[in-house]
Amino acid sequence: MAKVAFLGLGVMGYPMAGHLKSRGGHDVTVYNRTAAKADKWVAEHGGRAARTPAEAAEGQDFVFSCVGNDDDLRAVTMGPEGAFGAMKRGAIFIDNTTASAEVARELCDDARGRGLGFIDAPVSGGQAGAENGVLTVMCGGDEAIFEKAKPVIQSFARMVGLMGPAGAGQLTKMINQICIAGLVQGLSEGIHFGKKAGLDIEKVIEVISKGAAGSWQMENRHKTMNEGRYEFGFAVDWMRKDLGICLAEADRNGASLPVTALVDQFYKDVQGMGGSRWDTSSLLARLER
């Protein structure tokens, strides 16, 4: 059992912290910007709620975070009440936020200067994956630090991999989002085309999902897409944030992402339709408007 803090109890962090307590058996302290949510978590799971990131991090072996963006991440780590200033030497900070590779490297350097370990560890699997404890975790950092952190991360994961040095986890998550964006657009166009052609979409998917066109998106989202229901999983606003990170990194490294840039604009159209909180499969709604 380790002493663990978790900063950020959103739709992902809340169940992830729960698995650290129930499945991992760790002593867990939680922090959330809205204190009532941390109190609710403690009422459900036990442990302790802290009122600042620093209070949560003090004396812990591992500190996790899952917050909104780069600026939120800097605030909970290096801010006036941030975790880094309170963590003991040798403790490890594990960030599950989807953020830039740039901020991951920045935080790793700052943590190293304080005698702390740092792992950037964005996740894939969505809310359902977090609730079921079967997330895929893509890590960047030093191998020795990763090996210490891996058994704790496995409390909420089915796959944990070290992808390279600091920032490599975030870069891998960018690839994940690039691939998803193209898949969802292709699936949306396929369903749209099938409807226009007068085909039975369920019969079509039953056949093609067993061949080369098959994907997680097809298996798990085609039915709700066909029914025009978009209240499942990862929101359009979040996807646009992630694709923005991908496109900014591509500007830096010279990668060409024409399809990603196009799909990002399609998601902008969905936002304009009032679909900011619809899930990412709502690209079909844009075609059917």
C-alpha positions in Angstrom: 0.0 0.0 0.0 1.3 3.5 -0.9 0.3 7.0 0.2 -1.4 8.6 -2.9 -3.0 11.9 -3.7 -5.3 12.5 -6.7 -5.8 16.1 -8.0 -8.9 16.6 -10.2 -12.1 14.6 -9.8 -13.8 15.1 -13.2 -15.5 12.4 -15.2 -12.2 10.6 -15.5 -10.4 11.4 -12.3 -13.3 10.6 -10.0 -13.4 6.8 -10.9 -9.6 6.6 -11.4 -9.1 7.8 -7.8 -11.7 5.3 -6.7 -9.8 2.4 -8.3 -6.6 3.5 -6.5 -8.5 3.1 -3.2 -10.7 0.1 -3.9 -8.6 -2.0 -6.3 -5.1 -0.8 -5.4 -5.7 -0.7 -1.7 -3.8 2.6 -1.4 -4.3 5.4 1.2 -5.8 8.1 -1.0 -6.2 11.8 -0.4 -8.1 13.8 -3.0 -8.3 17.4 -4.1 -10.8 19.0 -6.4 -11.3 22.7 -7.3 -14.9 22.3 -6.3 -14.5 21.0 -2.7 -18.0 19.5 -2.6 -17.0 16.9 -5.1 -14.0 15.9 -3.1 -16.2 15.6 0.0 -18.6 13.4 -2.0 -15.7 11.2 -3.2 -14.6 10.7 0.4 -18.2 9.9 1.5 -18.2 7.1 -1.1 -14.7 5.8 -0.9 -13.2 6.8 2.4 -9.8 8.5 2.5 -9.3 12.2 3.0 -10.2 15.4 1.2 -7.6 18.3 1.0 -8.4 22.0 0.3 -5.3 22.7 -1.8 -3.0 20.7 -4.1 -0.2 21.3 -1.7 -2.1 19.9 1.3 -3.1 16.9 -0.7 0.5 16.2 -1.9 2.3 16.6 1.5 3.9 13.4 2.6 2.6 11.3 -0.3 4.6 8.7 -2.2 2.7 9.3 -5.5 0.6 12.3 -6.6 -1.7 11.9 -9.6 -3.4 14.7 -11.6 -6.2 14.8 -14.2 -7.1 18.4 -14.9 -8.2 20.5 -17.9 -5.3 21.9 -19.7 -1.7 23.1 -19.6 -2.5 26.2 -17.4 -4.6 24.1 -15.0 -1.7 21.7 -14.8 0.9 24.4 -14.1 -1.4 25.8 -11.3 -1.8 22.5 -9.4 1.9 21.7 -9.7 4.0 24.9 -9.6 1.4 27.5 -8.5 1.4 29.2 -5.1 -0.5 26.3 -3.5 0.9 23.7 -6.0 1.8 20.1 -5.2 5.5 20.4 -6.2 6.3 22.7 -3.3 4.9 20.3 -0.7 6.0 16.9 -2.1 8.8 15.0 -0.3 12.0 14.3 -2.1 11.8 11.0 -4.0 8.0 11.2 -4.5 6.6 10.7 -8.0 4.1 13.0 -9.8 2.0 11.2 -12.4 0.0 13.4 -14.7 -3.0 11.8 -16.5 -4.1 15.1 -18.1 -4.1 15.3 -21.9 -1.8 18.2 -22.3 1.1 19.4 -24.5 4.4 17.6 -24.7 6.0 21.0 -24.0 4.4 21.3 -20.6 5.3 17.7 -19.8 9.0 18.5 -20.4 8.7 21.7 -18.4 7.2 20.0 -15.4 9.7 17.1 -15.6 12.6 19.5 -15.5 11.1 21.5 -12.6 10.3 18.2 -10.7 13.8 16.9 -11.3 15.3 20.1 -9.8 13.3 19.5 -6.6 14.3 15.9 -6.3 11.0 14.6 -7.5 10.0 12.1 -10.2 7.6 12.9 -13.0 5.7 10.8 -15.5 3.4 12.2 -18.2 0.7 9.6 -18.5 -2.3 10.6 -20.6 -5.0 7.9 -20.9 -7.3 6.5 -23.5 -10.6 4.6 -23.0 -13.0 7.4 -22.1 -15.4 7.6 -19.2 -16.4 4.0 -19.5 -12.7 2.9 -19.4 -12.1 5.0 -16.3 -15.2 3.6 -14.5 -14.3 0.0 -15.4 -10.6 0.4 -14.6 -9.5 -0.6 -18.1 -7.7 2.5 -19.4 -4.7 2.5 -21.7 -2.0 4.7 -20.2 0.8 6.1 -22.4 3.8 7.2 -20.3 6.8 9.4 -20.8 9.7 9.7 -18.4 12.7 7.9 -16.9 12.5 4.1 -16.9 13.5 3.7 -13.3 10.7 6.2 -12.2 8.2 4.5 -14.5 8.9 1.1 -13.0 8.2 2.4 -9.5 4.9 4.1 -10.7 3.6 1.3 -13.0 2.2 -1.0 -10.3 0.2 2.0 -8.8 -1.0 3.1 -12.3 -2.2 -0.4 -13.0 -5.0 0.1 -10.4 -7.1 1.7 -13.1 -5.5 0.4 -16.3 -5.3 -2.7 -18.5 -2.3 -1.4 -20.5 0.5 0.7 -19.3 3.5 1.4 -21.5 6.6 3.6 -21.4 6.9 5.4 -24.8 10.1 7.3 -24.2 11.4 10.3 -22.3 9.3 13.1 -20.8 6.7 14.2 -23.3 6.5 10.9 -25.2 3.3 9.9 -23.4 1.6 13.1 -24.6 3.0 12.7 -28.1 1.5 9.1 -28.2 -1.8 10.4 -27.0 -1.8 12.9 -29.9 -1.4 10.0 -32.3 -4.3 8.3 -30.6 -6.5 11.3 -31.1 -5.4 11.8 -34.7 -6.4 8.2 -35.5 -9.7 8.5 -33.7 -10.6 11.7 -35.6 -10.1 10.1 -39.0 -12.0 6.9 -38.0 -15.0 8.7 -36.7 -15.3 10.9 -39.8 -15.0 7.8 -42.0 -17.6 5.9 -40.0 -19.9 9.0 -40.1 -19.6 9.2 -43.9 -20.2 5.5 -44.2 -23.4 5.5 -42.2 -24.6 8.6 -44.0 -23.9 7.1 -47.4 -25.7 3.9 -46.4 -28.8 5.7 -45.3 -28.9 7.7 -48.5 -28.5 4.4 -50.4 -31.5 2.9 -48.6 -29.5 0.2 -46.9 -30.2 -1.4 -43.5 -27.3 0.1 -41.4 -27.4 -2.7 -38.8 -27.0 -5.4 -41.4 -24.3 -3.4 -43.1 -22.3 -3.0 -39.9 -22.8 -6.6 -38.9 -21.0 -7.6 -42.1 -18.3 -5.0 -42.5 -17.3 -4.9 -38.8 -15.9 -8.4 -39.2 -13.6 -7.3 -42.0 -10.9 -4.7 -42.6 -13.2 -1.8 -41.9 -13.8 -2.9 -38.3 -12.9 -0.7 -35.4 -13.7 0.1 -31.7 -15.7 3.1 -32.9 -17.7 1.0 -35.3 -18.5 -1.7 -32.7 -19.3 0.7 -29.9 -20.8 3.8 -31.6 -22.5 2.8 -34.8 -25.9 2.0 -33.1 -26.2 5.2 -31.2 -25.0 7.2 -34.2 -27.6 5.5 -36.4 -30.2 6.5 -33.8 -29.0 10.1 -33.6 -27.9 9.8 -30.0 -24.7 11.5 -29.0 -24.6 11.5 -25.2 -21.9 8.8 -24.8 -18.4 9.5 -23.8 -15.8 12.1 -24.9 -17.3 15.5 -25.6 -16.7 17.6 -28.8 -15.2 20.4 -26.7 -12.6 18.1 -25.3 -11.8 16.6 -28.7 -11.2 20.1 -30.1 -8.9 20.9 -27.3 -6.9 17.7 -28.0 -6.8 18.2 -31.8 -5.6 21.8 -31.2 -2.7 20.3 -29.2 -2.0 17.9 -32.1 -2.0 20.6 -34.7 0.2 22.9 -32.6 2.7 20.1 -32.2 2.6 19.4 -35.9 3.5 23.1 -36.5 6.5 22.6 -34.3 7.8 19.3 -35.7 6.8 19.8 -39.4 4.3 17.0 -39.6 1.5 17.3 -42.2 -2.0 16.6 -40.8 -4.5 17.6 -43.5 -7.3 15.2 -42.4 -6.9 16.1 -38.7 -7.1 19.8 -39.6 -10.2 19.2 -41.7 -12.0 17.1 -39.0 -11.1 19.7 -36.4 -13.1 22.2 -38.5 -16.0 19.7 -38.8 -16.1 19.5 -35.0 -16.1 23.4 -35.0 -19.3 23.1 -37.1 -20.8 20.7 -34.6 -20.1 23.2 -31.8 -21.9 25.8 -33.9 -24.9 23.4 -34.1 -25.0 23.4 -30.3 -23.2 20.1 -29.9 -20.3 21.2 -27.7 -21.2 18.5 -25.2 -22.2 15.8 -27.7 -19.8 13.0 -27.9 -17.3 12.7 -30.8 -19.5 10.5 -32.9 -21.7 13.5 -33.5 -19.8 14.2 -36.7 -22.7 12.3 -38.4 -25.1 15.0 -37.2 -23.1 17.5 -39.3 -23.7 15.5 -42.4 -27.4 15.0 -41.7 -28.3 18.6 -40.8 
